[in-house]
């Protein structure tokens, strides 16, 4: 009996943990081969739409040896970009990303700022200016229900890696999908507990 109850509780916990897991986009699967590849050319990439001023690169590119936070690949903005954007048809939670300035760039950014917008293009929030250098810096965001992000900088190039999202957000007024199996599990828990109590009660049926 106790084993069954513990199994139900464990299953519910796992379902909640799975729903909260973040996805980390490291650009490792983009074919670069020592050169830049336009992320806008392969939209949607990982369920996201990158504007044409986003490129993927790897650490084999001259001057970008520090370009990757993890692995060998990264994303980089186009030089003339005043606001590189990342969008999605399905709203998502955005935790943040890692940013740096490429070592070999003649003109490099000293800060970046991330602004998040919902499906109606209303501003959700902004990180403000986050100072960056040759070592990677985490730009924490924690924005929910995001449909698009705009990333600006002062000048020149920056690199981005390990772009981190959480589970998609359901429309307002609906029950989150992970809650449904949890409710079912708790319902089963209540049924088993009720049956056990009836068995213990005097005169109850087996």
N, C-alpha and C positions, 0 to 999 in steps of 0.2 A: 504494500500500500504506500509506504513512505517513498519507495523507489519510484513509483508512478508519479507521485506528487512532485518529487525533485526533478524528474524528467520533464514534466510540463513546465515547471518554473525555468529550468535551463533552456528549454526550447524558446520560451517567450523572451528570455534575456538575449539569446542569440539573434532572434528576429529584430529586436531593437538595436542591437549592436551593428547588424548588417545594414540597417537603414541609415545609421549615422556615419558609416564609413565614408571617407572622402576619396575622391578620385584625383590622382596626380598626373598631370600631363607633362611629359618630359621630352616630347618631340623625337624620341629615339627611332620611331618607325618611318620618319620622313627621309626619302632618298636624297642625300645631299652630295655625297662622294667628293668632299673637299671643296664644294662650291655652295652658293646660296640657292635655295629653292623657294619659290613664292607660295606661301601658305594659302593665299587667295585663289591660287590655281587648283587647289585640291579640296575646296569647300564642298560640303561641310566636312571639317576635319575634327574627329572625336566628338561629333555632335555640335560643334561650334562653327560659326561663320567668322573668318578672319578677313579684315579689310585688306585691300591690295598692297598696303604699305607694311605688311608683315612678311617676314622671310624666316625660313629655318636654315640653320647652319650647323657646322660641326667644328670641333677643336682643331681639325687639320687645316682650317682656313688661316692664312697668314694674319697675324695680329689678333686672333681670337682664341688663343690658347687657354685663356681664363673664361671662355664663353659659357661653359657648362657648369651648372651647380651640381648635377648628378649625371652620370653617364658621359656621353660625348656630344650630345646635341642640345640645341637651344633655339629660341626665337629671337629675332632682332628687328628693330624698327627700320623703316626706310628713312634716309637722311632728311628728305623734305617733308616728313610727316609732322603735322602740328597736332595730331590726335589719332593715333592708331586705335582701331576699335575691334572688339570681340563681341559677337552677339549670339543669341540662341533663340530658336522658336519655342523651346521649352524652358521656362524659368528655372534658375538654379541658385543655390547658395554658394557664394564665393568667399573662400577663406582668406586667400592672398596668394602671393607668388614671390619668387626670388628675383632680384634685379642686381645688375652690375654694369659698369662701364667697360667696354672692351679695351684691353691694354694697348692694342696697336692702332686704334682709331685716332686720326689727326684731330677730329672734333668730337668730343664725347660729352654725354650728359652728366651733370652733377646732381640732378634730382629728377624724380618722376612723381607723378600724381595720378591716382586712379579715381575716376568718378563712375558710379554705378547708377543705372536707370532701369525703371520698370517697363512693362509692356506699353504703357501710355506715354513713355518718354519723360516721366517725372523723376527728378533726382532722388535717389535713395540715400546716397551719402558719398563722401569723398575721403580719401586718406590724407589729403593735404600733401604738401611737399615732403617726399622721403629722400633724404640724401643718399647717394650711391657713389661707389668708388670701384676700384679694381677687384675688391673682394665682394662676394655676394651679400646682399642685405635683404632680409625678409620684410616685405611690405604687407602688414596685416590689414585685412579689410573687414571680414565678418559681415558681409552684406547678404541679405536674404531676398528671395524673389526677384533675382536679377534677370533682365532680358538683354542688356547690353552694357559693356564697359568701354570707357574711353581713357586711354593712357597718354598723358602729355608729359613733356619734359622741357628743360630750358633751351637746350641746343644739342645738335649732334646725335650720336648713336647711344643706344643702351641695349643690353641683352636681358632676356627673361627666361626663366626655367622653373620647372616644377610648379606649374600653374595649378592651384588646388581648389577643387570644387567639392561640394557636399551633395546630398541627395536632392532631386528635384522637389520643388514646392508645389503642392496641389492648389487648385483654384480656391479662392476664398469661399468659406461655407461648406467645404467638403471634408470628409474624414480622411486623414492621411492613409494611404494604402497599407503601410506597415502596421497600423493600429488594428486592422480587420483580423488578421490571424492571431494577434495578441488577445483581442476580445474573445475569439473562439477558444483560445487556450485557457483563459481565465474562466470561461463558462464551463469548460470540461472539468476544470479544477473544482468549481463549486458543486457540480453534479457528483463527482466522486466523493467529495467531503460530505455532502448531504447523505449519500448512500451509506457511508461509513458510520455516520451518527445514528441512522435508522437501525442499522444492524446492532448497535450497542444498546439501543433503547429496549426496555422490557416489553415483551409481547410483540415486537416488530417482526415482520416477515424476513426470511433470509434472503 
